[in-house]
Amino acid sequence: MVERPTDGPLLSIVVLVYNTAEYLHECFDSLLTQRYKNIEVIAVDDASTDDSLAICREYEAKDARFRCVARPVNQGGAVAGNQGVQLARGEYVALVDSDDIVTPDGYWRLMAEATSESADIVIGRAARLTDGAISAVAFLYEPFVWSRRRVVESVHEFPDVIHDCFYWNKVFRREFLIDNSLGMVPGLLYADRPFVHKAYFLSQKTVICTELVYLWRVRSGCSLVSISQNNVNNDNFIDRIRSMMIEWEDCSEIPDAAYYRERVAVANAQRALHVVPSIVASPSFRKVFVEGMQKLLSLYGNLDFKALGVRRQLYLRLLRLGEIEGLCYLLGLPVQGQMVELDGNCYWKQPFLDNAELGIERDLVRLEFPVIGFFHLCGLALEGDSLQLDLALPDTVMKHCEVDFEMLSLFGEGAIPLVSLGREAATVYRFSLRLSEDVLSASGSALYGLILNYRSGDVEGRYRIGWSLLSAEAQAALPLALGNGWQLLYSLEAGGLAMQRA
């Protein structure tokens, strides 16, 4: 890539610093040793009480590309980030959390796309960093956003981009941010989502590249765990709900944003429900959760939550009705839910099925596509030169949907589809991957995660196949040698069942 000559840096990297002295050297070193050299680093210290500011001054003194801004009063990352963007001199700007790391080629890859495509936003792949180990396990839907290179001129071309709501694995064209008054809401802890989602909607060109550019550190064992890693703190949850409400109201002012706003709202409700099991053991969090979710659901009105599946749909209905004891009861049921067939359809069998007193209609819990707890892989085997997978899913669910599997590259672009062999037995469907020399030698990645894709009417989704989605027999079959140096195993790095080159 040719770095265009400018009077100043082409990329400004804004680092949000607050009490991260333990990690600052590693973070700053990862930025100043980037393959991409046309940069400036602006460290905004938000009134740290540890040695963070002194470390910032140390780097400022020894590298002319580094400057430090010391805020006299702590006002939060949103204010610090906004100030850094205002001070930036580059055509593009990046935001970095000061306990994280950018890969050596990270900005070289992002800026290559930014300059060649004249993009408003460029997105790269991220991974979780835990005690020095890289993992995708913390990410649910983000890897599907990063699975192949895309050039998106309108968010309607690829609405699933909303699942990547981070500010730190991207570069933004600074003029685009300034012209659209895009920034983070002061005082909001979860300020990234409204900022990033609105930026996606307004962007006239967003480029997604598949390469790993950013490592998000998990600060386990540290008393100052980052905000995003402390989801069940009462104040944090209140802030999350406030963030979601701001997004809903903010988008109401944008012409033609109704569909996009609804997609964002459904994704936000799903994220909020990730912590719902915590209400059982914590009365204080239960109160905060219920109040927040009821406010959110009141704001959303009659939003269609079908895409969230039968479990979450029923949880949300009980929250609307204020039936919190019933919700806690459901949360205590086994993950592997019971099913019942009625009139040729399959339903989640639980106490609220056909409950006339509460007015919960049967269709609310009708299974029309795979939902966790109601399907699993019941068989894994090597048959000749083919890997065979058996999916246990009721026939009355399969009739409503299409299902396929693929091996998806975890750290690059590429996917290997499996072939459906049809119904193997009652409620069992077989899929096959032929392990030919051509397929394996052409693989551009050394790690592929197994993905189940499904479509049912206007609902589509996907799952990585985690340990809980494998039967005991399938678990016992792992690791499974596939030949040619490949094996099938459960991979923390992939966040589920994976095919890995040894």
C-alpha distance (Angstrom), angle and dihedral (degrees) to the residues before:
residue distance angle dihedral
M1 . . .
V2 3.80 . .
E3 3.80 112.6 .
R4 3.79 107.2 -139.8
P5 3.82 113.2 -125.6
T6 3.80 113.3 -114.3
D7 3.77 137.9 168.1
G8 3.79 88.1 -110.6
P9 3.77 139.7 11.1
L10 3.79 117.2 -48.6
L11 3.81 91.9 -147.0
S12 3.79 126.7 42.2
I13 3.81 114.4 -162.7
V14 3.80 112.3 -157.5
V15 3.81 113.8 -160.7
L16 3.81 117.7 -160.9
V17 3.81 105.8 -144.6
Y18 3.79 127.8 -169.0
N19 3.81 123.9 146.9
T20 3.80 96.4 -33.4
A21 3.80 99.5 124.8
E22 3.80 91.3 135.9
Y23 3.81 91.4 63.1
L24 3.79 104.4 29.2
H25 3.81 98.9 94.5
E26 3.79 91.9 53.4
C27 3.81 91.8 45.9
F28 3.83 95.9 47.0
D29 3.80 93.1 43.1
S30 3.81 90.1 53.5
L31 3.81 89.0 55.4
L32 3.80 99.9 43.2
T33 3.81 93.7 47.4
Q34 3.80 94.1 51.0
R35 3.77 118.0 138.9
Y36 3.81 84.9 -127.9
K37 3.80 105.8 75.2
N38 3.80 105.9 179.2
I39 3.81 93.8 91.7
E40 3.74 146.6 114.2
V41 3.80 123.5 -155.3
I42 3.80 118.4 -145.2
A43 3.80 112.4 -169.3
V44 3.81 110.8 -164.1
D45 3.80 108.3 -162.8
D46 3.79 109.4 -158.5
A47 3.82 97.8 -151.8
S48 3.81 95.8 -68.3
T49 3.80 117.1 -163.3
D50 3.82 96.0 -154.3
D51 3.83 129.2 59.7
S52 3.82 94.5 -70.1
L53 3.79 96.0 109.2
A54 3.81 92.4 48.4
I55 3.81 90.0 52.5
C56 3.81 90.3 49.5
R57 3.81 89.8 52.1
E58 3.80 89.7 48.8
Y59 3.81 91.5 57.6
E60 3.79 92.1 42.4
A61 3.79 89.7 56.8
K62 3.80 95.8 51.2
D63 3.84 104.2 37.9
A64 3.81 123.6 48.9
R65 3.81 90.9 -155.4
F66 3.81 91.1 62.4
R67 3.78 126.1 79.0
C68 3.77 131.3 172.9
V69 3.79 128.4 -144.1
A70 3.81 114.5 -164.9
R71 3.79 116.2 -156.7
P72 3.84 112.0 -152.0
V73 3.82 94.8 -147.6
N74 3.79 128.9 36.0
Q75 3.80 109.3 -113.3
G76 3.80 101.8 158.5
G77 3.77 138.0 -97.8
A78 3.81 95.0 -71.8
V79 3.80 92.7 62.0
A80 3.81 92.2 42.7
G81 3.80 91.9 49.9
N82 3.79 93.6 48.1
Q83 3.79 91.0 50.2
G84 3.79 91.5 50.4
V85 3.81 91.5 52.3
Q86 3.81 90.5 50.6
L87 3.81 91.0 51.2
A88 3.81 94.8 45.3
R89 3.80 118.0 114.2
G90 3.80 97.8 -169.4
E91 3.78 127.9 102.2
Y92 3.80 86.0 -127.5
V93 3.78 129.6 37.2
A94 3.81 133.1 -158.9
L95 3.80 129.1 -166.2
V96 3.81 120.6 -144.8
D97 3.80 133.3 -175.5
S98 3.78 108.8 -131.1
D99 3.81 96.8 -126.9
D100 3.82 93.2 55.1
I101 3.81 135.7 82.3
V102 3.79 134.1 -132.4
T103 3.81 114.9 -144.7
P104 3.84 115.4 -112.4
D105 3.82 93.0 -106.2
G106 3.80 95.1 33.3
Y107 3.79 101.3 108.2
W108 3.79 92.8 33.4
R109 3.80 88.1 60.8
L110 3.81 95.5 43.0
M111 3.79 94.2 45.8
A112 3.81 92.4 47.3
E113 3.81 87.7 60.4
A114 3.82 93.4 40.6
T115 3.80 95.2 53.5
S116 3.80 98.1 38.7
E117 3.81 94.1 47.2
S118 3.84 98.9 31.7
A119 3.79 85.4 -130.7
D120 3.79 127.8 -176.0
I121 3.82 91.0 -148.3
V122 3.79 133.1 15.2
I123 3.81 119.6 -166.8
G124 3.80 127.1 -161.0
R125 3.78 134.2 -171.7
A126 3.80 119.8 -88.2
A127 3.79 133.6 -162.5
R128 3.77 136.5 -169.0
L129 3.81 119.3 -104.6
T130 3.81 114.7 -150.9
D131 3.81 119.1 171.8
G132 3.78 89.9 -27.7
A133 3.83 94.9 -48.7
I134 3.82 122.3 116.5
S135 3.79 116.6 -134.4
A136 3.79 139.3 170.3
V137 3.79 93.1 -162.7
A138 3.82 95.6 103.8
F139 3.80 92.4 58.7
L140 3.80 119.7 81.6
Y141 3.80 108.8 179.5
E142 3.79 102.5 -3.9
P143 3.85 94.9 90.3
F144 3.81 88.9 62.7
V145 3.80 89.5 56.1
W146 3.81 89.0 53.7
S147 3.82 96.7 41.4
R148 3.82 97.3 102.6
R149 3.77 139.3 10.6
R150 3.79 113.6 -92.6
V151 3.77 137.2 175.8
V152 3.80 106.8 -153.7
E153 3.80 120.0 -169.7
S154 3.81 94.8 178.9
V155 3.78 129.3 24.0
H156 3.82 87.6 -128.8
E157 3.81 88.0 70.0
F158 3.80 91.0 63.1
P159 3.82 112.0 10.2
D160 3.81 91.5 169.1
V161 3.80 86.7 78.1
I162 3.83 85.7 86.9
H163 3.81 89.1 77.7
D164 3.80 88.6 73.3
C165 3.79 99.2 67.5
F166 3.82 98.5 157.5
Y167 3.79 124.3 116.6
W168 3.80 96.0 -157.2
N169 3.83 104.8 69.7
K170 3.80 93.6 57.4
V171 3.76 147.9 70.0
F172 3.81 119.7 -139.3
R173 3.78 128.2 -159.9
R174 3.78 100.9 -113.7
E175 3.80 95.4 -144.4
F176 3.82 88.7 54.0
L177 3.81 90.1 55.5
I178 3.80 94.0 45.5
D179 3.82 96.5 44.5
N180 3.82 91.5 51.1
S181 3.82 94.9 41.3
L182 3.79 88.9 -121.7
G183 3.76 116.1 171.2
M184 3.78 142.8 118.5
V185 3.79 122.5 -74.3
P186 3.84 108.9 -105.2
G187 3.78 113.0 -115.8
L188 3.80 93.9 16.3
L189 3.80 113.2 122.8
Y190 3.82 94.5 -163.1
A191 3.78 92.8 46.1
D192 3.79 97.3 138.1
R193 3.82 98.0 76.8
P194 3.84 99.6 57.5
F195 3.80 90.3 42.1
V196 3.81 96.7 48.3
H197 3.81 96.8 39.8
K198 3.80 92.3 51.0
A199 3.80 90.2 46.5
Y200 3.81 90.4 54.0
F201 3.78 91.1 52.3
L202 3.80 93.9 50.0
S203 3.80 96.9 40.6
Q204 3.79 115.5 108.5
K205 3.79 91.7 -164.1
T206 3.79 126.8 22.7
V207 3.79 118.6 174.9
I208 3.81 122.5 -159.5
C209 3.79 118.5 -160.8
T210 3.78 123.8 -170.3
E211 3.81 101.0 -141.1
L212 3.79 122.1 108.2
V213 3.81 109.1 -105.0
Y214 3.80 107.5 155.3
L215 3.82 137.9 44.2
W216 3.80 115.2 -157.3
R217 3.79 109.2 -154.4
V218 3.79 121.8 -134.5
R219 3.77 105.6 -147.4
S220 3.80 98.2 -155.4
G221 3.79 114.5 171.1
C222 3.80 91.8 22.9
S223 3.79 119.9 116.9
L224 3.80 90.2 -144.0
V225 3.78 97.8 61.8
S226 3.79 110.8 175.7
I227 3.80 119.9 -100.2
S228 3.80 94.5 -111.1
Q229 3.81 90.9 54.9
N230 3.82 95.2 53.6
N231 3.79 101.4 67.5
V232 3.81 100.3 155.8
N233 3.79 98.0 52.4
N234 3.82 106.6 119.9
D235 3.81 96.2 -130.7
N236 3.78 91.5 44.3
F237 3.78 92.5 53.5
I238 3.80 90.9 49.4
D239 3.79 87.3 53.2
R240 3.81 91.7 48.8
I241 3.80 90.3 54.3
R242 3.79 90.7 47.6
S243 3.80 89.1 51.7
M244 3.81 91.2 52.0
M245 3.79 92.3 48.1
I246 3.80 91.3 49.4
E247 3.81 89.4 53.1
W248 3.80 92.6 51.4
E249 3.78 94.0 48.7
D250 3.80 94.5 39.7
C251 3.79 93.2 54.5
S252 3.81 90.8 50.4
E253 3.80 87.6 75.4
I254 3.81 94.0 56.0
P255 3.82 117.4 90.3
D256 3.81 115.6 -120.3
A257 3.81 92.6 7.4
A258 3.82 99.0 119.4
Y259 3.81 96.6 103.1
Y260 3.78 93.1 43.2
R261 3.80 92.0 47.2
E262 3.80 90.8 53.2
R263 3.82 92.3 49.5
V264 3.80 90.3 51.1
A265 3.82 91.3 46.8
V266 3.82 93.2 52.1
A267 3.81 90.2 48.8
N268 3.80 90.1 48.7
A269 3.81 92.3 50.4
Q270 3.79 89.4 50.9
R271 3.80 91.5 52.0
A272 3.80 91.5 47.9
L273 3.80 89.9 53.6
H274 3.81 91.7 56.1
V275 3.81 88.0 84.3
V276 3.81 98.1 41.8
P277 3.87 93.5 106.1
S278 3.82 88.1 65.8
I279 3.81 91.9 68.2
V280 3.81 91.3 72.9
A281 3.80 96.9 67.1
S282 3.81 99.5 29.4
P283 3.83 118.1 61.3
S284 3.81 91.4 -176.3
F285 3.80 93.2 52.9
R286 3.81 89.5 42.7
K287 3.80 90.3 59.2
V288 3.81 92.7 48.4
F289 3.80 92.9 44.4
V290 3.80 95.7 48.6
E291 3.80 94.5 46.0
G292 3.79 92.1 47.4
M293 3.79 95.8 46.1
Q294 3.80 93.1 46.6
K295 3.81 90.2 53.1
L296 3.78 89.9 48.8
L297 3.81 94.3 47.6
S298 3.80 90.9 47.9
L299 3.80 88.9 53.8
Y300 3.81 92.5 47.5
G301 3.81 93.4 52.2
N302 3.80 115.1 -173.4
L303 3.78 96.0 -5.9
D304 3.81 113.7 162.3
F305 3.83 109.7 -116.4
K306 3.81 96.5 175.7
A307 3.80 91.8 118.8
L308 3.82 89.5 64.6
G309 3.81 92.5 67.3
V310 3.78 133.0 -121.8
R311 3.80 98.0 -64.7
R312 3.77 96.7 53.4
Q313 3.80 93.0 39.6
L314 3.80 90.4 56.9
Y315 3.81 92.3 44.4
L316 3.80 89.6 54.5
R317 3.80 92.9 46.8
L318 3.82 91.4 52.3
L319 3.80 89.6 48.7
R320 3.80 89.8 53.3
L321 3.79 90.1 49.5
G322 3.81 93.1 46.3
E323 3.83 90.4 -122.5
I324 3.80 94.0 145.0
E325 3.81 96.6 153.2
G326 3.79 88.1 55.9
L327 3.79 90.4 48.6
C328 3.80 91.4 51.8
Y329 3.80 89.3 49.3
L330 3.81 91.7 53.7
L331 3.79 91.0 48.2
G332 3.80 88.4 57.6
L333 3.80 93.7 56.1
P334 3.83 119.4 102.5
V335 3.80 114.9 -86.0
Q336 3.79 88.7 -123.9
G337 3.79 96.4 75.9
Q338 3.76 125.4 -152.9
M339 3.78 118.6 -114.8
V340 3.77 134.1 -156.6
E341 3.80 130.5 -166.8
L342 3.79 117.0 -135.4
D343 3.80 125.5 173.5
G344 3.80 92.2 -15.5
N345 3.80 96.8 -49.2
C346 3.79 134.3 98.7
Y347 3.81 122.9 -123.8
W348 3.78 138.2 -178.1
K349 3.79 104.7 -102.5
Q350 3.81 108.5 -137.0
P351 3.83 136.9 125.1
F352 3.81 95.1 -84.6
L353 3.80 95.7 58.2
D354 3.82 107.6 122.2
N355 3.81 90.2 -4.4
A356 3.81 102.8 170.1
E357 3.81 94.1 179.8
L358 3.79 92.8 63.0
G359 3.80 94.6 33.4
I360 3.82 94.5 -124.7
E361 3.78 105.8 159.2
R362 3.78 120.4 -138.0
D363 3.79 94.0 -122.3
L364 3.81 90.8 64.5
V365 3.82 89.3 74.4
R366 3.81 99.2 34.9
L367 3.80 111.6 128.3
E368 3.79 110.1 -132.0
F369 3.80 99.3 155.0
P370 3.82 137.3 17.5
V371 3.81 112.7 -63.7
I372 3.80 123.1 -177.8
G373 3.78 108.9 -97.4
F374 3.80 93.3 31.9
F375 3.82 101.8 67.6
H376 3.81 138.4 34.2
L377 3.78 143.2 169.0
C378 3.78 105.0 -97.0
G379 3.79 99.4 -179.8
L380 3.81 140.9 33.4
A381 3.77 121.0 177.0
L382 3.80 143.6 149.9
E383 3.80 109.2 -124.8
G384 3.79 109.9 -174.7
D385 3.80 105.7 -56.5
S386 3.81 94.6 -18.2
L387 3.79 134.8 87.6
Q388 3.81 110.3 -136.2
L389 3.81 122.8 -155.9
D390 3.80 123.3 -171.3
L391 3.81 118.1 -155.3
A392 3.81 118.3 -158.1
L393 3.81 106.9 -150.6
P394 3.82 127.4 141.1
D395 3.79 114.2 -99.9
T396 3.80 89.6 -129.6
V397 3.81 89.0 60.0
M398 3.80 94.5 44.6
K399 3.82 91.0 55.2
H400 3.82 89.2 65.0
C401 3.79 97.7 49.7
E402 3.78 150.6 34.4
V403 3.80 118.8 -121.6
D404 3.78 131.2 -170.5
F405 3.81 137.9 163.4
E406 3.78 131.9 -140.3
M407 3.76 138.5 175.1
L408 3.80 104.8 -123.3
S409 3.78 123.4 -159.7
L410 3.80 110.5 -115.3
F411 3.81 99.4 -160.5
G412 3.76 105.6 27.1
E413 3.77 142.3 10.0
G414 3.76 122.7 -57.9
A415 3.79 144.4 85.6
I416 3.80 133.8 -159.3
P417 3.84 112.6 -152.9
L418 3.79 122.4 -144.1
V419 3.80 120.9 -136.5
S420 3.80 120.6 -120.8
L421 3.80 112.4 -127.2
G422 3.79 92.7 -173.8
R423 3.78 132.2 -126.2
E424 3.80 111.2 -8.7
A425 3.81 96.8 -179.0
A426 3.79 138.3 -25.9
T427 3.83 107.1 -42.7
V428 3.85 91.5 -5.3
Y429 3.81 123.8 107.2
R430 3.79 124.3 -174.7
F431 3.80 128.9 -142.6
S432 3.79 127.7 -176.2
L433 3.79 139.0 -156.7
R434 3.80 114.9 -164.5
L435 3.79 107.2 -143.1
S436 3.76 96.5 -148.5
E437 3.78 122.0 165.7
D438 3.80 88.8 -115.6
V439 3.79 93.9 55.8
L440 3.78 95.3 46.0
S441 3.79 97.6 41.4
A442 3.81 91.0 48.8
S443 3.78 92.0 53.4
G444 3.76 109.8 119.7
S445 3.78 94.1 -163.5
A446 3.78 135.0 57.4
L447 3.82 92.0 -146.9
Y448 3.80 129.2 50.6
G449 3.79 125.6 176.8
L450 3.79 121.2 -147.1
I451 3.80 111.7 -116.4
L452 3.80 129.6 -169.5
N453 3.81 112.9 -153.7
Y454 3.80 123.4 -166.8
R455 3.78 139.1 -178.0
S456 3.80 128.3 -168.1
G457 3.78 116.4 170.4
D458 3.80 106.6 -56.5
V459 3.81 92.3 -15.9
E460 3.77 120.2 93.7
G461 3.77 132.5 164.8
R462 3.76 147.0 144.4
Y463 3.79 143.1 -137.2
R464 3.74 136.7 -153.8
I465 3.78 108.0 -135.0
G466 3.79 105.9 -114.0
W467 3.80 127.1 -174.1
S468 3.81 93.7 -91.9
L469 3.81 90.6 58.4
L470 3.82 91.7 61.9
S471 3.79 123.0 85.5
A472 3.80 118.3 -126.9
E473 3.80 88.9 -102.2
A474 3.81 92.3 52.0
Q475 3.79 91.0 47.6
A476 3.80 90.4 51.5
A477 3.82 90.6 54.0
L478 3.82 91.8 63.8
P479 2.93 133.9 136.6
L480 3.80 93.3 37.5
A481 3.81 119.3 -172.7
L482 3.81 110.3 -134.7
G483 3.79 99.2 -176.9
N484 3.81 131.2 -115.9
G485 3.79 89.4 67.4
W486 3.83 95.2 -58.6
Q487 3.78 128.5 120.8
L488 3.80 138.3 -179.0
L489 3.80 113.3 -129.0
Y490 3.77 145.3 140.4
S491 3.80 105.7 -87.3
L492 3.78 124.9 -164.7
E493 3.78 87.6 -164.3
A494 3.81 90.4 57.6
G495 3.79 93.9 38.5
G496 3.79 93.1 -126.0
L497 3.79 145.4 5.8
A498 3.79 109.0 -7.5
M499 3.77 145.7 174.2
Q500 3.79 110.0 -131.3
R501 3.76 135.1 -176.7
A502 3.80 109.2 -129.5
